[in-house]
Amino acid sequence: MTLLRVLRRVSAARIANRDEFCEAEFWSAANKGPDQQLSVYRAPATEAVRIHAEHSASAGMNPPRDGAVLNVFDGSERAHLVESPREGGYFAMTDAAHMELHFGTPEAVREYAEWVRVTLAARRTDVARHALRDYARERLAANDAEWVRFVETSPKGSSWR
Amino acid sequence: MAAARPEGIPTERLRRQVERKRERRVAHAPPAPKAVELHPNLSDPQRLQMALEHLARVGREVRERSGENELLAILGYLFGVQVGPGAPGHYDAGVQPQRPEPSEDTFERLATEDPHALAAWIAEGSLRPTLLTFAAEHMGRAADRALALKTLQPLLEHPKPYVREGALIGLGEHLGADLRERLALFIAEDPCPELRSIAAGFLEDLRERGEQ
């Protein structure tokens, strides 16, 4: 299985401290602590560009910039994978692929974050700005209804043309 | 000339509440702290006015999203920061006021509702880097471009790469020809190749838009 998560900061790979990495990448704004319901997408790594593009477009990234997607599936039982499809987004595939990793304790998230940190290089797929933009332009050229609706109705849509 | 006092700030009530809280703390404290002189800033009407305006802004925001305890805590903190040791609410010489932990939600709201407060928070230097990076990103969503640029550009020198990345992301919301030189300098000097690449992408965006 592959679980993809969009890296919040591409420079996070340079963080050498466990807690600092956890705070930068796996922090819950609501709980002000390690995110015990971590957002991921169940999709193959070959869909990294699509996942990143649709995730970023939905999140209002303006303009598209270099990023990275991590395969964060660890095969352990420290977290439960819970289906959590989003509704009402611009993109049906990423909405449907959205899931959550539920952790029992903040410390379990910290341990998981440390595992991600030390294995990050092997799990990372870089997604360049031009790949994101090319993907969006290709979908628009193909008259993809989701992308057409996104660029026409989202305040940030124009920067993806 | 000092500006008129903002309406609706219950300073006397607030002072009494803070004083009561201080008395409760002192009652449980070991030895009584040494008495402190009133800070000279208290006699500066402009300084006091700024403090009150800041308190009013933050108080409105905190009151909307949380309970009175947090409001009191942050007001006590702000008295300490804005007016100085010895001010009412700056409990005693041995107790440092603690500001409640902010979150990304706070930054997101401030960016649209009170970008000057967010800018002040960033400039104050009290946010830890893992929060500062997201505060910087949200600062980029402020409508006041000049304020965003003024606040974010200094963060391009921050020692933590992910804070510089947050500042870059924020600046990416305000790309314009006047940023070209700063981005070029960043590309020439920043030690992190991922960040140089992001900045180079922004320059390319500017070229595509014809903003040389």
Interface residues (C-beta under 8 A of the other chain):
Chain A: R9 V10 S11 A12 A13 R14 I15 E20 E23 A24 W27 A29 A30 K32 N62 P63 R65 D66 A128 R129 H130
Chain B: E101 S103 E104 D105 R128 P129 T130 L131 T133 P161 Y162 R164 E165 G166 I169 G172 E173 L175 C192 E194 L195 S197 I198 G201 F202 E204 D205
